[in-house]
Amino acid sequence: SVDPENIIEMKVQIENVVEQPMSFEMKILNDDELQSSGIDVWWSHNGDTSLTSKSDTIPKVDVSDNSVKNGITVSVEATENAVYGDYLINLRCKDKDSDDLEEVSLSITVNEKAAVSLELTNGGEAIGSVDVDNKTTYEIQVNNDGNKPDTFTLTTSGNDWDSEFENSQVTIDAFSNQNFCFSVSFSTP
């Protein structure tokens, strides 16, 4: 598993079971799909050397006869916008001299990141006034800065005024927001 804003490395190997050296092409098949969920994947090591570019393809991996090439590495970055959940990284290893290929999937879980922030909506004033026996209303934006849908309960504390939210509980999608009206009133005793 990986936390948002972190990178992990996953290793694969190629086994050559024939009596001659072989060359293979390695490809990540679903990097675009993963990227749409905030996950970047690339080959970072070909078993011999580190790779400097973030590529979805290793054009050539040489494997001696009857041997195993270890250390082939896929780097996985869960960006700050990575959506919580389980994902598969689909890989293909193709013989360079034929149409023979193998496909495997690596499993990865993006861990939950819970986060919320509040702000006054555009043009809102933080300081206001209310006439006796009247009320004033503020519009507050609740931001779900987390990476999965979450339910928030809005409450007030530490004030001597009557106050209430139009809706006190709401479920907001990941990386989304919703506006709420908050009313403050003052009545004579």
C-alpha positions as CSV (number, residue, x, y, z in Angstrom):
1,S,0.0,0.0,0.0
2,V,1.0,3.6,-0.5
3,D,0.0,6.9,1.1
4,P,-0.8,9.9,-1.0
5,E,2.3,12.0,-1.8
6,N,4.6,8.9,-1.5
7,I,6.4,6.6,-3.9
8,I,7.0,2.9,-3.5
9,E,8.9,0.5,-5.7
10,M,7.6,-2.9,-6.8
11,K,10.0,-5.5,-8.3
12,V,9.4,-8.1,-11.0
13,Q,11.7,-10.7,-12.6
14,I,12.0,-12.4,-16.0
15,E,12.8,-16.1,-16.2
16,N,14.4,-17.4,-19.4
17,V,13.8,-21.1,-19.5
18,V,15.3,-21.7,-23.0
19,E,18.8,-22.7,-24.0
20,Q,19.7,-19.4,-25.6
21,P,19.8,-15.7,-24.6
22,M,16.6,-13.8,-25.0
23,S,15.6,-10.2,-25.3
24,F,12.3,-8.9,-24.0
25,E,10.2,-5.7,-24.1
26,M,8.5,-4.6,-20.8
27,K,5.4,-2.4,-20.9
28,I,3.0,-0.9,-18.4
29,L,-0.3,-1.3,-20.1
30,N,-2.7,0.9,-18.1
31,D,-0.6,3.9,-17.0
32,D,-3.0,6.4,-18.5
33,E,-5.9,4.9,-16.6
34,L,-4.0,4.9,-13.4
35,Q,-2.9,8.5,-14.0
36,S,-6.6,9.6,-14.1
37,S,-6.9,8.3,-10.5
38,G,-3.8,10.3,-9.4
39,I,-1.3,7.4,-9.6
40,D,1.9,7.7,-11.7
41,V,3.7,4.5,-12.6
42,W,7.0,4.1,-14.6
43,W,9.9,1.7,-15.0
44,S,12.8,2.9,-12.8
45,H,15.2,0.0,-13.1
46,N,15.8,-2.6,-15.9
47,G,17.6,-5.2,-13.8
48,D,21.0,-3.8,-14.7
49,T,20.8,0.0,-14.3
50,S,18.5,2.7,-13.0
51,L,16.5,4.4,-15.7
52,T,16.5,8.2,-15.8
53,S,13.3,8.9,-17.7
54,K,9.8,8.1,-16.5
55,S,8.7,5.7,-19.2
56,D,6.0,3.1,-19.5
57,T,8.3,0.9,-21.7
58,I,11.6,-0.7,-21.3
59,P,12.6,-1.4,-25.0
60,K,15.0,-4.2,-24.3
61,V,15.9,-6.4,-21.3
62,D,18.5,-9.1,-22.1
63,V,18.3,-12.4,-20.1
64,S,20.9,-15.1,-20.4
65,D,19.9,-18.7,-21.2
66,N,18.4,-20.6,-18.4
67,S,18.5,-17.7,-16.0
68,V,16.5,-15.1,-14.1
69,K,16.8,-11.3,-14.4
70,N,15.9,-9.8,-11.0
71,G,15.6,-6.2,-10.0
72,I,13.3,-4.9,-12.7
73,T,11.5,-2.2,-10.9
74,V,8.2,-0.3,-11.3
75,S,7.9,2.9,-9.3
76,V,4.5,3.9,-8.1
77,E,3.7,7.4,-6.9
78,A,0.4,8.2,-5.3
79,T,0.1,11.9,-6.0
80,E,-1.6,14.4,-3.7
81,N,-4.8,13.8,-5.8
82,A,-4.6,10.0,-5.6
83,V,-8.1,8.5,-5.0
84,Y,-8.4,6.0,-2.2
85,G,-8.9,2.4,-3.3
86,D,-7.4,-0.8,-4.8
87,Y,-5.7,-0.7,-8.2
88,L,-4.0,-3.1,-10.6
89,I,-0.9,-2.3,-12.6
90,N,-1.0,-4.3,-15.7
91,L,2.4,-5.4,-17.1
92,R,3.4,-7.1,-20.4
93,C,6.7,-8.9,-21.1
94,K,7.1,-9.6,-24.8
95,D,9.7,-11.7,-26.6
96,K,11.5,-9.3,-29.0
97,D,11.9,-12.0,-31.6
98,S,8.4,-13.5,-31.6
99,D,4.8,-12.8,-30.7
100,D,5.2,-14.7,-27.4
101,L,4.2,-12.6,-24.4
102,E,3.1,-12.8,-20.7
103,E,0.9,-10.4,-18.8
104,V,0.8,-10.0,-15.1
105,S,-0.8,-7.6,-12.7
106,L,0.6,-6.0,-9.6
107,S,-1.9,-5.0,-6.9
108,I,-1.6,-1.6,-5.1
109,T,-3.8,0.1,-2.5
110,V,-3.9,3.9,-2.1
111,N,-4.4,4.5,1.6
112,E,-7.1,6.9,2.9
113,K,-6.2,10.5,3.5
114,A,-8.9,12.3,5.6
115,A,-8.8,16.1,5.5
116,V,-11.4,18.9,5.7
117,S,-11.2,22.7,5.5
118,L,-13.8,25.5,5.9
119,E,-13.9,28.9,4.3
120,L,-16.3,31.7,3.7
121,T,-17.6,31.7,0.2
122,N,-16.4,34.3,-2.3
123,G,-17.3,37.8,-1.1
124,G,-18.2,36.6,2.4
125,E,-17.4,38.8,5.4
126,A,-16.0,37.2,8.5
127,I,-17.3,40.0,10.7
128,G,-21.0,40.9,10.6
129,S,-23.8,42.4,12.7
130,V,-27.3,41.4,13.5
131,D,-30.2,43.6,14.6
132,V,-32.1,42.7,17.7
133,D,-34.9,40.2,17.0
134,N,-33.4,39.5,13.6
135,K,-30.9,37.2,12.0
136,T,-28.0,37.4,9.5
137,T,-26.8,34.6,7.3
138,Y,-23.3,33.5,6.3
139,E,-22.4,31.1,3.5
140,I,-19.6,28.7,4.4
141,Q,-17.8,26.4,2.0
142,V,-16.9,22.9,3.3
143,N,-14.0,21.4,1.4
144,N,-13.4,17.6,1.4
145,D,-9.6,17.7,0.9
146,G,-9.4,13.9,1.5
147,N,-9.2,11.3,-1.2
148,K,-12.5,9.5,-0.6
149,P,-16.1,10.6,0.0
150,D,-16.7,11.6,3.6
151,T,-19.6,12.7,5.8
152,F,-19.2,15.8,7.8
153,T,-21.3,17.1,10.8
154,L,-21.3,20.9,11.3
155,T,-21.7,22.3,14.8
156,T,-20.9,25.5,16.6
157,S,-19.5,26.1,20.0
158,G,-18.3,28.9,22.2
159,N,-20.8,31.6,21.2
160,D,-23.6,33.4,23.1
161,W,-25.8,33.8,20.1
162,D,-28.5,31.5,18.6
163,S,-27.0,29.9,15.6
164,E,-27.8,27.1,13.2
165,F,-26.8,25.5,10.0
166,E,-29.3,25.0,7.2
167,N,-28.1,21.4,7.0
168,S,-25.8,20.1,9.7
169,Q,-24.6,16.9,8.0
170,V,-23.5,16.2,4.5
171,T,-21.5,13.7,2.4
172,I,-19.0,15.3,0.0
173,D,-17.1,13.5,-2.7
174,A,-13.3,13.4,-2.6
175,F,-11.5,16.6,-3.6
176,S,-14.9,18.4,-3.8
177,N,-16.8,21.0,-1.8
178,Q,-20.3,22.1,-0.8
179,N,-21.7,25.4,0.4
180,F,-23.8,25.8,3.5
181,C,-25.9,28.6,5.0
182,F,-25.2,29.5,8.7
183,S,-27.6,31.8,10.5
184,V,-27.0,33.9,13.6
185,S,-29.9,35.5,15.4
186,F,-30.2,37.7,18.5
187,S,-33.5,38.0,20.4
188,T,-34.4,40.1,23.4
189,P,-35.0,38.1,26.5
